[in-house]
């Protein structure tokens, strides 16, 4: 730690950067703007950091299956693949770790990606989530910085707990997700024994144009089971491919892996005065407010035939939303609408959607042409629109636009606060009301172990200050376990003040 004032952030062209934390939006709660050159530069540059491995979610495995509708949801959405009880849609799923490289071990502590591609009659619908209902940051401007803190350091080539806690302790919105990560939920026993979540808030639109806000919860029917820290570490030495092998062997034996889809549904108008920002990715909607309702089941029953062609070249993008489903003002979701397809064009090529694993099962009629590895074409058909020669024409009546009102000055700021917006209440509730006594003990032990491994004293103090605000008993246990003495929970320490200067 140093008292020396750090240099000012700039763009890659040396221009002073407008903000390290906030994207440019139309008003505090409005959509993000394409004119935010710095945000676009950060995301586009970040997407091109690795060749050819995925920048994040490199280590993964996938499986084929189907989604079946079990309850009538036409009251809320006009999406064709959800319009009839009993209807089945082909699905490809990919599970992954977030920070680890392609050759890393399956059972290390990490969030798990939970990505689904639905091959619907209206085109591909991609739902790209995790095995946790929240995430570390709420603004895409901080996403690449967060990932950099989890990846290997530029000088040593080693991962750094010090860097992780430095970022987390300067970004208290991350503590809800860190509570999940550092509990035993951060080391699931198998891919089959973990839940999956869309995490973001999405919009559903019915045939009448009525809108609702929704969250996706895929609950494992195999039951939630986790490794302890010690069990996960032992499995790294025994079988680095444990999760991949378990899923492959299960499906090869003719068994299925099944998840029950439950939805939380909020009336459109209720979001405006909800007690906290319902579009904040670092928060959950309490089930007591919006009880999940079962709407379908996800069944995986077939292994890929070619790992590279299907798992490594699978490209998921949150922007792929079919009519009846749309985005929300969730800033992280809006940033991902650009980031995912951009990184696929770089990593796989501009025509990645022509690969069999990504190709929709519905007809494709576009004016896109040429580029590397393109093999589908329209012959002598027009290559521009509008035209007089029978080329495809858009029909706005087939697509109800997902929208919400947005007004205000163009600003770079945090979203407006609701009455109960804070970064400590929900992780505190998770610790006291959701985790069992054993879970709480393991969380405390895992945190002490992680914070003891190469984390500087001042960063430890700052990190524990936040844990005091999550739960005073937890903070005191961590301070004692780390030998920090009396850490103040009120006010910022000298280390915190220096870091923010």
Secondary structure, 3 states (H helix, E strand, C coil): CCCCCCCCCECCCCCECCCCCCCEEECCCCCECCCCHHHHHHHHHHHCCCCCCCCCCCCEEEEEEEEEECCCCCCCCCCHHHCCCCCEEEEEEEEEECCCCCCCCCCCCCCEEEEEEEEECCEEEEEEEECCCCCCCCCHHHHHHHHHHHCECCCCCCECHHHHHHHHHCCHHHHHHHHHHHCHHHCECCHHHCCEECCCCEEEECCCCCEEEEEEEEEECCCCCECCHHHHHHHHHHCCCHHHHHHHHHHHCCCCEEEEEEEEEEEHHHHCCCCCCCCCCCCCCCCCCCCCEEEEEEEEEEECCCHHHHHHCCCCCCCCCCCCEECCCCHHHHHHHHHHHHHHHHHCCCCHHHCCCCCCCCCCCCCCCCCCCCCCCCCCCCCCCCCCCCCCCCCHHHCCCCCCCCCCCEEECCCCCCCCCCCCHHHHHHHHHHCCHHHHHHHHHHHHHHHCCCCCHHHHHHHHHHHHHHCHHHHHHHHHHHCCCCCCCCCCCHHHHHHHC
